[in-house]
Amino acid sequence: MTTPHVVIVGGGISGLAAAHALATGVTPPRITVLEGSPRLGGKLAGDVLEGIPVDLGAESVLARRPEAVDLIKAVGLTDDVVHPATTKAGLWIADGIHAIPPTVMGVPTDARAVADVLGPSAAARVAAEVDLPAPALTEDVSIGRYVAERMGQSVTDKLVDPLLGGVYAGRADEISLAAAVPELFARLAEAPSLLAATAAMQGGAKKPGPVFAGIRGGVHRLITALEDDLTARGVTISTKQTVRRISRTASGFALETGPAVAPVLVEADAVIVATPALPTSRMLTDLVPSASAELATVDYASMAIVTLAVRREAWPEAASGSGFLVPSVEGRTIKASTYSHAKWEWSGEAGGDLVVLRASVGRLGEEYVLQRSDEELVALAAADLRNAIGLTTPVVGSLVTRWGGALPQYSVGHLDRVDRVERAVAAVPGLAVCGAAYQGVGIAACVASGTRAATRVRDHLGPLVRMNG
């Protein structure tokens, strides 16, 4: 009997994590990864700017979840795991950078601490939230609207919006509280107030160890290490292989690839779909129509990363910490900036007499900003940085990386939608889905999603593996 064949559609971090979980398990199946683009990694990518390695997408992983760090170590990068030299970030409000007060994803934990950012009257409104009726929250709501109702619009505009914008590039008024901050949502069923709930979370959040981790030379190195590891384990990886449709056969599945005029069918005993919501929806149109319809409703935000190199000697002394966030109500082009050379010691060392920083551009509904040329985006970012931190030195080098449809939007009811999708997919034995569209957009969450999909497929293949063994 032949070894069962698993095809993974999508070579981003979720798909590669699923492949790794299958390949390192007991009696691994034959594994094929099909990626539609010319390279692996999805939103994880890197380059070299003026001789300095840089991440062009995500630059860190959540260290307090084990999945991403464990995978980094499993593919041989243990000695290159690093932690930020500083995580102290600010908010660009009006004409200055203000320290971010203690919050839970932008929701204050102490009314007194927000006066510098919001002003005395807005801080008093936050303090008065404890006098409102208890939340008794049982249904999902928009985090931005809910916080504005209980604490005032300033909290949503100047705290919640920029912190959520850094994660989803979306609008706080449209993002699900249950999906974005599930622990807070759960507490609000019984907490006496929103402020009491966030204060309790802040008090219980003092866990040992760093919150974030990175890789010396850039997080994108994880993709190369994964590719090498998977290839050494016999996994077949093919790029420029777009899958248009997946259908059932008598023995498993058939995936339609190749030119539309001369399609090629790839047969599989099980399939993991690790692509964004819309292409997944198209592939599952005939196979799981209800899941396809749900996935077609997931919106995505586009954004760009503008990476700059400037002279170290001209770096403003007042620009401290790891960078800053920008509330959308401020009307700036950039939504955030990270001082890579300060945040990551390896970056500062690699730069020599240059320093690297990056700025994020684009939010949901601001695709028009991304239609500007690379030169325009660099000039706009440099102008904002000049106004924000006094960076007047000329840009020595730059890279503009556009991420079209990069970040899924977790709108109100997202978790219920995901539950319906996963139940519909579970009704098709041997099929699984994973990725950022489901239960978290960070690298650790995507690794966890890929691992869950691999477990589902492995459980399905169990009888086949035992029979073939």
ZAMARGU-4260 file (C-alpha; in steps of 0.2 Angstrom, whole numbers, plus 5000, padded with zeros to 4 digits):
<rodrens>
0) 5000/5000/5000 | 5006/5018/4996 | 5010/5031/5009 | 4995/5043/5011 | 4998/5060/5002
5) 4994/5077/5010 | 4994/5092/5000 | 4995/5109/5009 | 4989/5124/4998 | 4999/5139/5004
10) 5017/5141/5008 | 5015/5155/5021 | 5020/5153/5039 | 5003/5143/5043 | 5005/5131/5029
15) 5024/5128/5032 | 5020/5126/5051 | 5007/5113/5046 | 5019/5104/5035 | 5032/5104/5049
20) 5020/5097/5061 | 5015/5083/5049 | 5033/5079/5044 | 5040/5078/5062 | 5026/5067/5068
25) 5025/5048/5069 | 5024/5039/5052 | 5024/5055/5042 | 5013/5055/5026 | 5020/5061/5009
30) 5018/5080/5009 | 5017/5092/4995 | 5016/5111/4998 | 5009/5121/4983 | 5012/5140/4984
35) 5005/5151/4971 | 5018/5165/4972 | 5036/5164/4967 | 5042/5162/4985 | 5038/5155/5001
40) 5034/5165/5017 | 5018/5175/5014 | 5019/5190/5024 | 5036/5186/5031 | 5050/5193/5020
45) 5067/5201/5021 | 5080/5210/5011 | 5096/5220/5013 | 5096/5239/5014 | 5113/5247/5013
50) 5121/5231/5019 | 5109/5229/5034 | 5097/5214/5035 | 5079/5220/5037 | 5062/5212/5039
55) 5050/5218/5026 | 5035/5211/5036 | 5033/5205/5053 | 5048/5208/5064 | 5044/5199/5080
60) 5034/5184/5088 | 5025/5184/5104 | 5036/5175/5116 | 5023/5172/5129 | 5015/5159/5118
65) 5026/5144/5115 | 5021/5140/5097 | 5032/5152/5087 | 5048/5151/5098 | 5047/5132/5099
70) 5046/5131/5080 | 5061/5143/5078 | 5071/5132/5089 | 5065/5116/5081 | 5072/5122/5064
75) 5089/5125/5071 | 5089/5144/5076 | 5090/5142/5095 | 5106/5152/5096 | 5099/5166/5086
80) 5083/5169/5096 | 5084/5187/5103 | 5073/5199/5113 | 5070/5218/5110 | 5083/5229/5119
85) 5068/5241/5122 | 5049/5240/5120 | 5045/5257/5126 | 5034/5265/5113 | 5025/5282/5112
90) 5010/5290/5104 | 5012/5304/5091 | 4998/5316/5097 | 4998/5335/5091 | 5016/5341/5091
95) 5024/5328/5102 | 5028/5310/5107 | 5019/5305/5123 | 5022/5289/5133 | 5008/5276/5131
100) 4999/5274/5147 | 4996/5256/5154 | 4982/5249/5144 | 4974/5232/5138 | 4975/5234/5119
105) 4972/5253/5121 | 4959/5251/5135 | 4965/5261/5151 | 4969/5252/5167 | 4971/5267/5177
110) 4961/5283/5174 | 4975/5294/5182 | 4988/5288/5170 | 4979/5294/5154 | 4979/5312/5158
115) 4995/5317/5149 | 4988/5309/5133 | 4969/5313/5134 | 4969/5328/5145 | 4961/5331/5162
120) 4943/5331/5157 | 4944/5315/5147 | 4954/5306/5161 | 4939/5311/5173 | 4927/5303/5161
125) 4937/5287/5161 | 4937/5287/5180 | 4918/5290/5180 | 4916/5273/5171 | 4916/5264/5187
130) 4899/5273/5191 | 4890/5266/5176 | 4880/5250/5177 | 4890/5234/5176 | 4894/5228/5158
135) 4886/5211/5159 | 4892/5208/5142 | 4886/5192/5134 | 4886/5197/5115 | 4900/5202/5104
140) 4902/5221/5101 | 4913/5233/5092 | 4928/5237/5104 | 4929/5255/5098 | 4911/5259/5100
145) 4909/5250/5116 | 4924/5259/5124 | 4919/5276/5118 | 4901/5273/5126 | 4909/5269/5143
150) 4925/5279/5143 | 4923/5293/5130 | 4927/5295/5112 | 4945/5301/5116 | 4950/5284/5123
155) 4945/5275/5107 | 4952/5289/5095 | 4969/5291/5104 | 4972/5274/5113 | 4962/5260/5106
160) 4963/5265/5088 | 4982/5266/5086 | 4985/5250/5096 | 4973/5240/5086 | 4979/5248/5070
165) 4996/5241/5073 | 4989/5224/5073 | 4975/5224/5060 | 4978/5240/5051 | 4959/5242/5053
170) 4946/5254/5062 | 4942/5251/5080 | 4924/5255/5077 | 4923/5239/5066 | 4934/5227/5076
175) 4927/5213/5087 | 4930/5214/5105 | 4928/5195/5107 | 4941/5192/5094 | 4953/5206/5097
180) 4954/5204/5116 | 4945/5188/5121 | 4951/5188/5139 | 4943/5206/5142 | 4927/5200/5133
185) 4926/5185/5145 | 4929/5196/5160 | 4915/5209/5155 | 4902/5196/5158 | 4904/5198/5177
190) 4916/5212/5180 | 4908/5227/5189 | 4916/5239/5177 | 4927/5240/5161 | 4940/5249/5171
195) 4940/5235/5185 | 4941/5222/5171 | 4957/5230/5163 | 4965/5234/5180 | 4963/5215/5185
200) 4971/5210/5168 | 4985/5222/5171 | 4988/5215/5188 | 4988/5197/5182 | 4999/5201/5167
205) 5016/5202/5176 | 5023/5186/5169 | 5041/5182/5169 | 5051/5184/5154 | 5051/5195/5138
210) 5034/5198/5129 | 5042/5197/5112 | 5056/5188/5103 | 5065/5190/5086 | 5079/5181/5076
215) 5096/5189/5074 | 5096/5194/5056 | 5077/5195/5055 | 5062/5185/5058 | 5061/5181/5039
220) 5075/5169/5042 | 5063/5157/5049 | 5056/5154/5032 | 5072/5149/5024 | 5076/5137/5039
225) 5059/5129/5038 | 5061/5127/5019 | 5078/5118/5022 | 5071/5108/5036 | 5056/5102/5026
230) 5066/5098/5011 | 5078/5088/5021 | 5063/5078/5027 | 5057/5074/5010 | 5043/5087/5008
235) 5040/5092/4990 | 5038/5111/4989 | 5032/5119/4973 | 5030/5138/4970 | 5020/5146/4956
240) 5007/5133/4958 | 4990/5141/4960 | 4976/5130/4965 | 4959/5135/4958 | 4947/5122/4964
245) 4947/5107/4976 | 4935/5093/4973 | 4931/5076/4981 | 4936/5060/4972 | 4932/5041/4976
250) 4948/5040/4986 | 4951/5058/4992 | 4953/5074/4984 | 4958/5082/4967 | 4966/5099/4966
255) 4966/5108/4950 | 4982/5118/4946 | 4991/5123/4930 | 4985/5134/4916 | 4966/5136/4915
260) 4966/5130/4897 | 4976/5114/4902 | 4972/5111/4920 | 4983/5098/4930 | 4975/5088/4943
265) 4985/5083/4959 | 4977/5069/4969 | 4978/5069/4988 | 4971/5059/5003 | 4970/5074/5013
270) 4971/5093/5010 | 4976/5108/5021 | 4971/5125/5014 | 4982/5138/5021 | 4978/5153/5010
275) 4969/5170/5014 | 4950/5170/5016 | 4945/5175/4998 | 4956/5162/4988 | 4951/5149/5001
280) 4933/5153/4997 | 4935/5151/4979 | 4944/5134/4981 | 4930/5128/4992 | 4915/5134/4982
285) 4909/5117/4976 | 4917/5107/4991 | 4911/5116/5006 | 4899/5130/4999 | 4893/5136/5016
290) 4911/5139/5022 | 4915/5147/5005 | 4901/5159/5007 | 4907/5164/5025 | 4925/5166/5020
295) 4920/5177/5006 | 4913/5190/5018 | 4930/5192/5027 | 4938/5209/5023 | 4956/5213/5022
300) 4966/5229/5024 | 4981/5233/5013 | 4997/5242/5019 | 5015/5246/5016 | 5031/5246/5025
305) 5043/5260/5021 | 5061/5255/5027 | 5073/5269/5029 | 5092/5270/5032 | 5099/5287/5039
310) 5116/5292/5046 | 5118/5287/5064 | 5127/5304/5069 | 5111/5313/5064 | 5099/5303/5074
315) 5089/5314/5085 | 5094/5312/5104 | 5076/5314/5109 | 5070/5300/5099 | 5071/5286/5112
320) 5062/5269/5114 | 5057/5258/5101 | 5046/5269/5091 | 5028/5277/5091 | 5010/5274/5085
325) 4999/5287/5077 | 4981/5289/5080 | 4971/5290/5064 | 4962/5306/5070 | 4979/5315/5069
330) 4978/5314/5050 | 4996/5309/5047 | 5002/5298/5033 | 5011/5285/5043 | 5002/5275/5057
335) 5017/5269/5066 | 5036/5269/5066 | 5049/5257/5073 | 5067/5262/5077 | 5074/5245/5071
340) 5092/5249/5076 | 5086/5253/5094 | 5073/5239/5096 | 5085/5225/5090 | 5103/5225/5096
345) 5109/5215/5081 | 5102/5228/5069 | 5111/5242/5078 | 5127/5232/5077 | 5125/5228/5058
350) 5122/5246/5053 | 5139/5253/5057 | 5137/5272/5054 | 5119/5270/5048 | 5103/5266/5057
355) 5087/5258/5051 | 5069/5262/5055 | 5053/5259/5047 | 5036/5267/5045 | 5019/5258/5042
360) 5007/5266/5029 | 4989/5262/5026 | 4973/5257/5035 | 4957/5249/5030 | 4949/5260/5017
365) 4965/5270/5013 | 4971/5260/4998 | 4972/5276/4989 | 4987/5281/4999 | 4996/5265/4993
370) 4993/5270/4975 | 5007/5283/4977 | 5024/5280/4970 | 5038/5273/4980 | 5047/5289/4980
375) 5031/5298/4986 | 5029/5286/5000 | 5047/5288/5006 | 5045/5307/5005 | 5029/5307/5015
380) 5036/5295/5028 | 5052/5306/5030 | 5041/5322/5031 | 5031/5314/5045 | 5047/5308/5054
385) 5054/5326/5053 | 5038/5333/5061 | 5037/5319/5074 | 5055/5317/5080 | 5065/5330/5071
390) 5073/5318/5059 | 5081/5330/5047 | 5095/5320/5040 | 5093/5315/5022 | 5088/5297/5018
395) 5103/5286/5013 | 5093/5271/5007 | 5075/5265/5006 | 5064/5251/5003 | 5045/5251/5000
400) 5036/5235/5003 | 5017/5234/4998 | 5006/5221/5006 | 4990/5221/4996 | 4976/5213/5006
405) 4988/5208/5020 | 4978/5209/5036 | 4961/5201/5039 | 4948/5211/5048 | 4940/5203/5063
410) 4923/5212/5062 | 4909/5209/5075 | 4904/5191/5076 | 4920/5185/5069 | 4922/5171/5081
415) 4905/5164/5077 | 4909/5165/5059 | 4925/5155/5061 | 4915/5142/5071 | 4903/5140/5057
420) 4917/5139/5044 | 4927/5126/5055 | 4911/5115/5058 | 4907/5115/5039 | 4925/5110/5035
425) 4925/5097/5048 | 4911/5088/5040 | 4922/5084/5025 | 4934/5071/5032 | 4952/5074/5027
430) 4950/5093/5024 | 4957/5107/5036 | 4959/5126/5035 | 4972/5137/5044 | 4979/5154/5043
435) 4977/5172/5049 | 4959/5173/5044 | 4953/5162/5059 | 4960/5164/5077 | 4974/5176/5077
440) 4985/5186/5065 | 5002/5185/5074 | 5015/5173/5069 | 5012/5162/5085 | 4994/5161/5082
445) 4997/5156/5063 | 5009/5143/5069 | 4996/5136/5081 | 4982/5137/5067 | 4994/5126/5056
450) 4997/5114/5069 | 4979/5112/5073 | 4975/5108/5055 | 4990/5096/5054 | 4982/5087/5070
455) 4965/5086/5061 | 4973/5078/5046 | 4984/5066/5055 | 4969/5060/5065 | 4960/5057/5048
460) 4975/5048/5041 | 4977/5037/5057 | 4968/5022/5050 | 4976/5024/5033 | 4993/5025/5041
465) 4990/5009/5052 | 4983/5000/5037 | 4998/5005/5026 | 5011/5001/5039
</rodrens>
